[in-house]
């Protein structure tokens, strides 16, 4: 393995070894505390532009599943058609893997998709640094390479435009009893699966597509990467939908929660180090019911700026941040976490059923 360094923009350096593609990389360094699910995390479009640090020390021991495609066109075991992280950072990479469904090693997959990866890093020390300082830009460089790569600014890039579909895609066309219009800001495959297996027709449109003249029964706002401020055109389309005299159900997930809240008039802010894990506890507002959720987001809704006709639906039990909103009188709601949770707990998948009951 070649020696490689992770250099943070605050000057901290972490030395390690390369087990992925051997070229420099730059991105926002974030951490995820999940113990499993690296194939799903790596293919989650919400990680676009980010260097993913996995805090669980042993990574790669169950290899990588095959890239097979379901009849509906979705990858069977992945959350999109490719890896989206700019780099992977782990403590101990297991060269040997064993799993009934594995067809290749994590290293082979990363190299094939041209994604750098570094192991031998004290990821818990790195995570502690990020928790104290907040997320920051980082770059991976090889000692013998010219160090000309610059950090850039994560918030300057519209990552949603890079990961969203480029044309309209139909699922269950002509078969579903209801039509759901899904705005693709970087949607995970399992969100689509959860809707498809509930027997609805899904019309997936690009992030900036003006859907207001289309024929559909309900609106769905998907997850996605980056700063929601870069999606002003999407917010305008949502705002137009909300002001329509024809009231139809809305559900949002992750960035969908932020875009719906922005369309309602709320403010969005960046979290210090975000929520990325399988074990975030959230409480249903007005009750003592708590759920364990899977999350991946770096921004949050400032609940104090919600208009009077909106209210919080869920709250994070760790830091009190917003985890969902709803309209007091109309069938509009959202969740900041991932009810489809692939990978992760399935405690809140019932929200898809609650959404369809609103039709």
Secondary structure by P-SEA (a helix, b strand, c coil): cbbbbbbcccbbbbbbbbcccccccccbbbbbcccccaaaaaaccccccccccccccccccccccccccccccccccccccccccccccccccccccccccccccaaaaaaaabbbbbcccaaaaaaaaaaaccbbbbbbbcccccccccccccccccccccccccbbbbcccccccbbbbbbcccccaaaaaaaaaabbbbbbbccccccccccccbbbbbbbbcccccaaaaaaaaaaaaaccbbbbbbbccaaaaaaaaaabbbbbbccccccccbbbbbcccccbbbbbccccccccccccccccccccbbbcccccccccccccccccccccccccccccccccaaaaaaaaac
